[in-house]
């Protein structure tokens, strides 16, 4: 267990938080926390403690700063997930945000160093989809869904978009390109298609 942890002040703070949680009866809002993180082999039972939301946040910040190697990468991702992935209403300082983003970038860089992108890891999905065709039924469903989304778009939003575009002076070349793009467009029913020349 100790091979993942540094002996620093963050480890001591973390140990004190967990020790205090073990020796008390939790009252009010608490969150479950694994003393030895699950990603490092921790199990349930005696490994689980109840921490307040603030203590849980501090515990993960400490874990991020008192681990090394692969364990550190896992703790950085766990802290990031806690802050952004679960839609918690955390308010963090700009310094903490910067610290987290740097740590995430560094661990991602270390994890990907030396890897050679393959079709499986880099664009593999689109390579497999290349050349595949959608059935007429699927296309029709997609068209219907798009129409529904457009109809549900609030009139005010459409009006705001129109107001922003109104009065924009476009060059003759731009107008020509826009006109050419609309030629043969059957979706503009009832609107006269002009060719600016």
Helices and strands as residue ranges (DSSP letters): G 2-4, H 9-22, E 31-34, G 38-40, G 45-47, E 48-51, H 53-65, H 69-80, I 81-85, H 94-112, H 124-129, H 136-152, H 155-165, H 172-182
